[in-house]
Amino acid sequence: MLNLKTLALGALLAAASVGAMARPAAYDAHSVDARQARQEARIDAALREGRLSRHEFRSLQREQAAIRRYEAKAKADGIVTRQEHRQLQEMLDHASRHIRNA
């Protein structure tokens, strides 16, 4: 009887873990929004300090707008997939490098 209970519990745990692995990665909109806000602040600070030309500023602003559009498109169906989340993080990484190098 004990072996049957152990087997049933093991099967239940295995089924639960498979279901958990099949779920898409959690999308943390707050961290993405916070990251975008920090990038915007860095761009504004660089402009105020004279480290950016107007052209560089507009280019960085356009890049930020493209990130916002992509995020809105990814969220449009109510689910941000792992691939969309990864793409969004890559876009933010590139933008961060562009800000640093401007």
C-alpha positions in Angstrom: 0.0 0.0 0.0 2.9 2.4 0.9 4.5 1.7 -2.5 1.3 2.5 -4.3 1.0 5.9 -2.5 4.6 6.7 -3.2 4.2 5.8 -6.9 1.0 8.0 -7.1 2.7 10.9 -5.4 5.8 10.6 -7.7 3.5 10.5 -10.8 1.7 13.6 -9.5 4.9 15.5 -8.9 6.2 14.6 -12.3 3.1 15.7 -14.0 3.1 19.0 -12.1 6.8 19.7 -13.0 6.1 19.0 -16.7 3.3 21.5 -16.6 5.5 24.1 -14.9 8.2 23.7 -17.5 5.8 24.2 -20.4 4.7 27.6 -19.2 6.2 30.6 -21.0 8.8 32.7 -19.1 7.2 35.3 -16.8 7.3 38.7 -18.5 8.2 41.4 -16.0 6.8 44.6 -17.5 8.0 46.6 -14.5 11.7 45.7 -15.1 11.4 46.5 -18.8 9.6 49.8 -18.0 12.2 50.6 -15.4 15.0 49.8 -17.8 13.5 52.0 -20.5 13.0 54.9 -17.9 16.7 54.6 -17.0 17.7 54.7 -20.6 15.5 57.8 -21.2 17.1 59.5 -18.2 20.6 58.7 -19.5 19.7 60.2 -22.9 18.3 63.3 -21.3 21.3 63.8 -19.1 23.7 63.3 -22.0 21.8 66.0 -23.9 21.8 68.4 -21.0 25.5 67.9 -20.4 26.3 68.5 -24.1 27.6 65.0 -24.8 25.0 64.5 -27.5 24.3 66.4 -30.7 20.6 67.0 -31.6 21.0 64.4 -34.4 22.3 61.8 -31.9 19.5 62.7 -29.5 16.8 62.2 -32.1 18.4 58.9 -33.3 18.4 57.6 -29.7 14.8 58.8 -29.2 13.7 57.0 -32.3 15.3 53.8 -31.1 13.4 54.2 -27.8 10.2 54.7 -29.6 10.8 51.5 -31.7 11.3 49.6 -28.4 8.0 50.9 -27.1 6.2 50.0 -30.3 7.7 46.5 -30.2 6.7 46.1 -26.6 3.1 47.2 -27.3 2.9 44.8 -30.3 4.2 41.9 -28.1 1.7 42.7 -25.4 -1.2 43.1 -27.9 -2.4 39.5 -27.7 -2.1 39.4 -23.9 0.9 37.1 -23.8 4.6 38.0 -24.2 6.3 34.9 -25.4 9.9 33.9 -24.5 11.0 34.9 -27.9 9.4 38.3 -27.8 10.8 38.9 -24.3 14.3 37.9 -25.5 14.0 40.2 -28.5 12.9 43.0 -26.3 15.9 42.5 -24.0 18.2 42.4 -27.0 16.7 45.7 -28.2 17.3 47.3 -24.8 20.9 45.9 -24.7 21.6 47.5 -28.1 20.0 50.8 -27.1 22.1 50.8 -23.9 25.3 50.3 -26.0 24.2 53.1 -28.4 23.6 55.5 -25.5 27.0 54.6 -23.9 28.8 55.1 -27.2 27.1 58.3 -28.3 
